Amino acid sequence: MDFTPIAHIENDFPTKFGLPRQSGMSEHLLSRIVMEKEFCNAEAFRGIEAFEYLWLIWVFAPMGKREWSPTVRPPKLGGNKRMGVFATRSPNRPNPIGLTRVKLVSVDCTGGTVLTVAGADLMNGTAVLDIKPYLPFADSAPNAAAGEYGKNTQPLAVTIPPQVAALFTEQQLAALKEVLSFDPRPGYQHDAERVYGFAYGGFDVRFRVNGNTLTVVDAVQSITN
């Protein structure tokens, strides 16, 4: 069974660390869905502007292929609790595909087809297999049980020094604050003195977390692009 990617993602996250853990957690984070030449047909997108949100079906390939396991240890749940792979969002699956809900910002069909979307949890270069409209009357169940994933979702207070904030556009800065507020660290790491970092928007952003406060230490030019 073969699948052909129809597009790829372009955004400010060249690596997986720091990415929002789920789609919609950072509505300020913009990504571009750049359609492959074969699928740059404006007719294929006729009527898409009528939908506020879209589903993306995509491939985990840029994050690295691993052998799947029937049980996994989700980092956000502390890394020491095993759960069935089909009861998690782990990328280590029999088929490395993902499902993401994004907000449609704009459609540009001039000189190729590009969809700008907000809220994606995908790293730069991710291959997209399909795009479908999100239907709230059929796809939404806001009061549904969420197991372990529904716990410990209190956002952190984020402090970013002015010299770091000045490195980013207003849109990038808003997205960065959202991403940091949901604590990018694995759930089992709580060292208040440790400095963590991830590549974002051409810079390596470094931060510490103490209690419920995350403080950005600095940001240096990234060598990962």
C-alpha atoms as one frame of an Amber mdcrd trajectory, in Angstrom:
protein
   0.000   0.000   0.000   1.676   3.183  -1.192   0.803   6.797  -0.324   1.999
   9.931  -2.076   2.557  13.074   0.036   0.470  15.934  -1.320   2.294  18.715
   0.540   4.882  19.551   3.169   4.922  21.842   6.189   7.066  24.958   6.562
   7.364  26.639   9.977   9.757  27.820  12.714  10.394  24.398  14.314  13.250
  22.448  12.640  13.338  19.848  15.469  10.622  18.086  17.480  11.640  19.324
  20.952   9.627  22.412  21.772   6.752  21.601  19.440   3.261  21.957  20.926
   2.290  18.583  22.390  -1.092  18.666  20.677  -2.633  20.671  17.877  -4.479
  23.832  18.850  -2.305  24.501  21.906  -0.652  27.419  20.125  -3.133  29.217
  17.890  -0.516  31.904  17.183   1.914  29.388  15.675   1.653  29.753  11.915
   2.658  27.072   9.414   2.529  26.953   5.639   1.178  23.881   3.849   3.027
  23.955   0.529   1.359  21.712  -2.016   3.491  19.487  -4.227   3.458  20.450
  -7.907   1.151  17.588  -8.882  -1.536  18.866  -6.513  -1.237  22.609  -7.180
  -4.688  22.796  -8.711  -6.908  25.616  -7.479  -9.999  23.553  -8.316  -9.017
  21.039  -5.615  -9.507  23.794  -3.011 -12.744  25.263  -4.285 -14.940  26.042
  -1.264 -12.268  25.423   1.377 -12.475  29.018   2.634 -15.912  28.202   4.044
 -14.293  26.041   6.723 -12.593  27.524   9.785 -10.624  24.381  10.702  -9.062
  21.503   8.781  -7.794  18.007   9.557  -4.294  17.111   8.365  -3.194  13.501
   7.964   0.594  13.394   7.987   3.741  11.279   8.358   6.074  11.101  11.370
   9.115  10.553   9.101  11.080  13.744  10.015  10.948  12.739  13.689  12.799
   9.500  12.995  11.488   5.993  12.390  11.521   3.634  15.345  10.290   0.108
  15.821   6.803   0.109  17.271   6.074  -1.355  20.688   2.712  -2.471  22.143
   3.403  -0.305  25.191   5.115   3.086  25.509   6.114   5.530  28.240   4.716
   8.962  27.327   7.205  11.640  28.511   4.460  14.062  29.542   3.003  11.435
  31.867   6.297  11.155  33.730   8.100   8.643  31.520   7.712   5.825  34.056
   4.155   4.721  33.358   3.549   2.232  30.572   0.418   2.567  28.476  -0.829
   0.767  25.396   0.388   2.479  22.229  -3.192   2.781  20.966  -4.115   4.635
  24.171  -1.461   7.310  23.522  -0.335   9.828  20.906   3.141   8.250  20.705
   4.873   8.440  17.285   6.173   4.876  17.694   3.231   3.246  15.959   2.804
   0.342  13.509   2.100   2.963  10.831   3.838   6.312  11.507   0.919   8.609
  10.686  -0.602  11.460  12.649  -3.827  13.472  12.744  -3.837  17.202  13.472
  -6.523  19.878  13.614  -5.460  23.307  12.349  -7.145  26.653  11.855  -7.243
  27.864   8.256  -5.803  31.373   7.977  -5.487  31.879   4.229  -5.304  30.161
   0.838  -2.956  31.385  -1.882  -3.180  29.765  -5.313  -0.923  32.206  -7.161
   2.276  30.613  -8.449   1.562  27.359  -6.619  -0.822  26.512  -3.796  -0.048
  27.406  -0.178  -2.386  27.160   2.800  -1.425  29.155   5.874  -2.720  27.503
   9.039  -2.470  28.088  12.787  -2.065  25.670  15.663  -0.164  22.809  13.988
   1.973  20.498  16.140   4.197  19.526  13.188   7.870  20.208  12.600   9.280
  21.842   9.499   9.441  19.459   6.529   6.640  17.131   7.657   4.908  15.373
   4.756   1.124  15.799   4.521  -0.920  12.923   3.085  -4.380  14.475   3.073
  -6.451  17.529   4.019 -10.090  17.322   5.115 -12.529  19.904   6.503 -13.240
  19.869  10.235 -16.948  19.565  11.022 -17.726  20.695  14.595 -21.136  18.995
  14.726 -19.508  15.639  13.922 -15.905  15.976  15.114 -16.234  17.745  18.467
 -16.878  16.157  21.867 -15.640  18.813  24.342 -16.811  16.957  27.456 -15.312
  13.591  26.515 -13.020  11.799  28.975  -9.313  12.336  28.168  -7.657   9.864
  30.542  -4.214  10.829  31.804  -3.919  13.472  29.083  -6.644  15.544  30.708
  -4.611  16.072  33.880  -1.919  18.629  34.798  -2.743  21.134  32.064  -2.278
  24.308  34.134  -0.158  26.698  32.005   3.116  28.082  33.319   3.804  31.776
  33.803   6.348  32.737  31.111   8.967  35.486  31.390  10.911  36.516  28.285
  13.568  39.249  28.619  13.280  42.204  26.217  16.534  41.392  24.389  15.174
  37.961  23.503  11.680  39.205  22.640  13.250  41.691  20.194  14.611  38.798
  18.092  11.152  37.701  16.978   8.174  39.158  15.174   5.048  39.845  17.211
   3.415  36.706  15.778   6.443  34.526  16.513   6.714  35.881  20.053   3.047
  35.171  20.804   3.454  31.597  19.524   6.647  31.104  21.537   4.938  32.216
  24.751   2.102  29.762  24.158   4.474  26.877  23.472   6.533  27.612  26.593
   3.464  28.019  28.797   2.579  24.351  28.267   6.037  23.250  29.492   8.034
  21.556  26.686  10.004  19.429  29.179   9.333  15.695  29.631   7.073  15.148
  32.630   9.839  13.410  34.606  12.291  16.347  34.526  11.920  18.866  37.372
  15.434  20.232  37.929  14.982  23.960  38.615  18.659  24.653  37.792  18.788
  22.821  34.481  18.756  24.904  31.306  16.698  23.444  28.465  16.630  24.622
  24.896  15.086  24.124  21.482  15.425  25.582  17.995  12.771  28.098  17.018
  12.668  30.742  14.299  16.384  30.546  13.590  17.431  30.736  17.254  18.136
  28.297  20.074  15.829  29.398  22.883  17.079  28.448  26.369  14.965  28.409
  29.510  14.597  27.251  33.112  11.491  26.194  35.025  11.056  26.789  38.742
   7.705  25.773  40.147   4.985  27.299  38.001   7.287  29.868  36.374   9.271
  29.438  33.173  12.046  31.968  32.530  13.801  32.338  29.200  17.539  32.665
  29.821  18.699  33.674  26.347  18.440  32.921  22.635  21.409  32.435  20.306
  21.665  32.024  16.575  20.715  28.460  15.743  22.897  26.139  13.668  19.847
  23.905  13.029  17.851  25.138  10.064
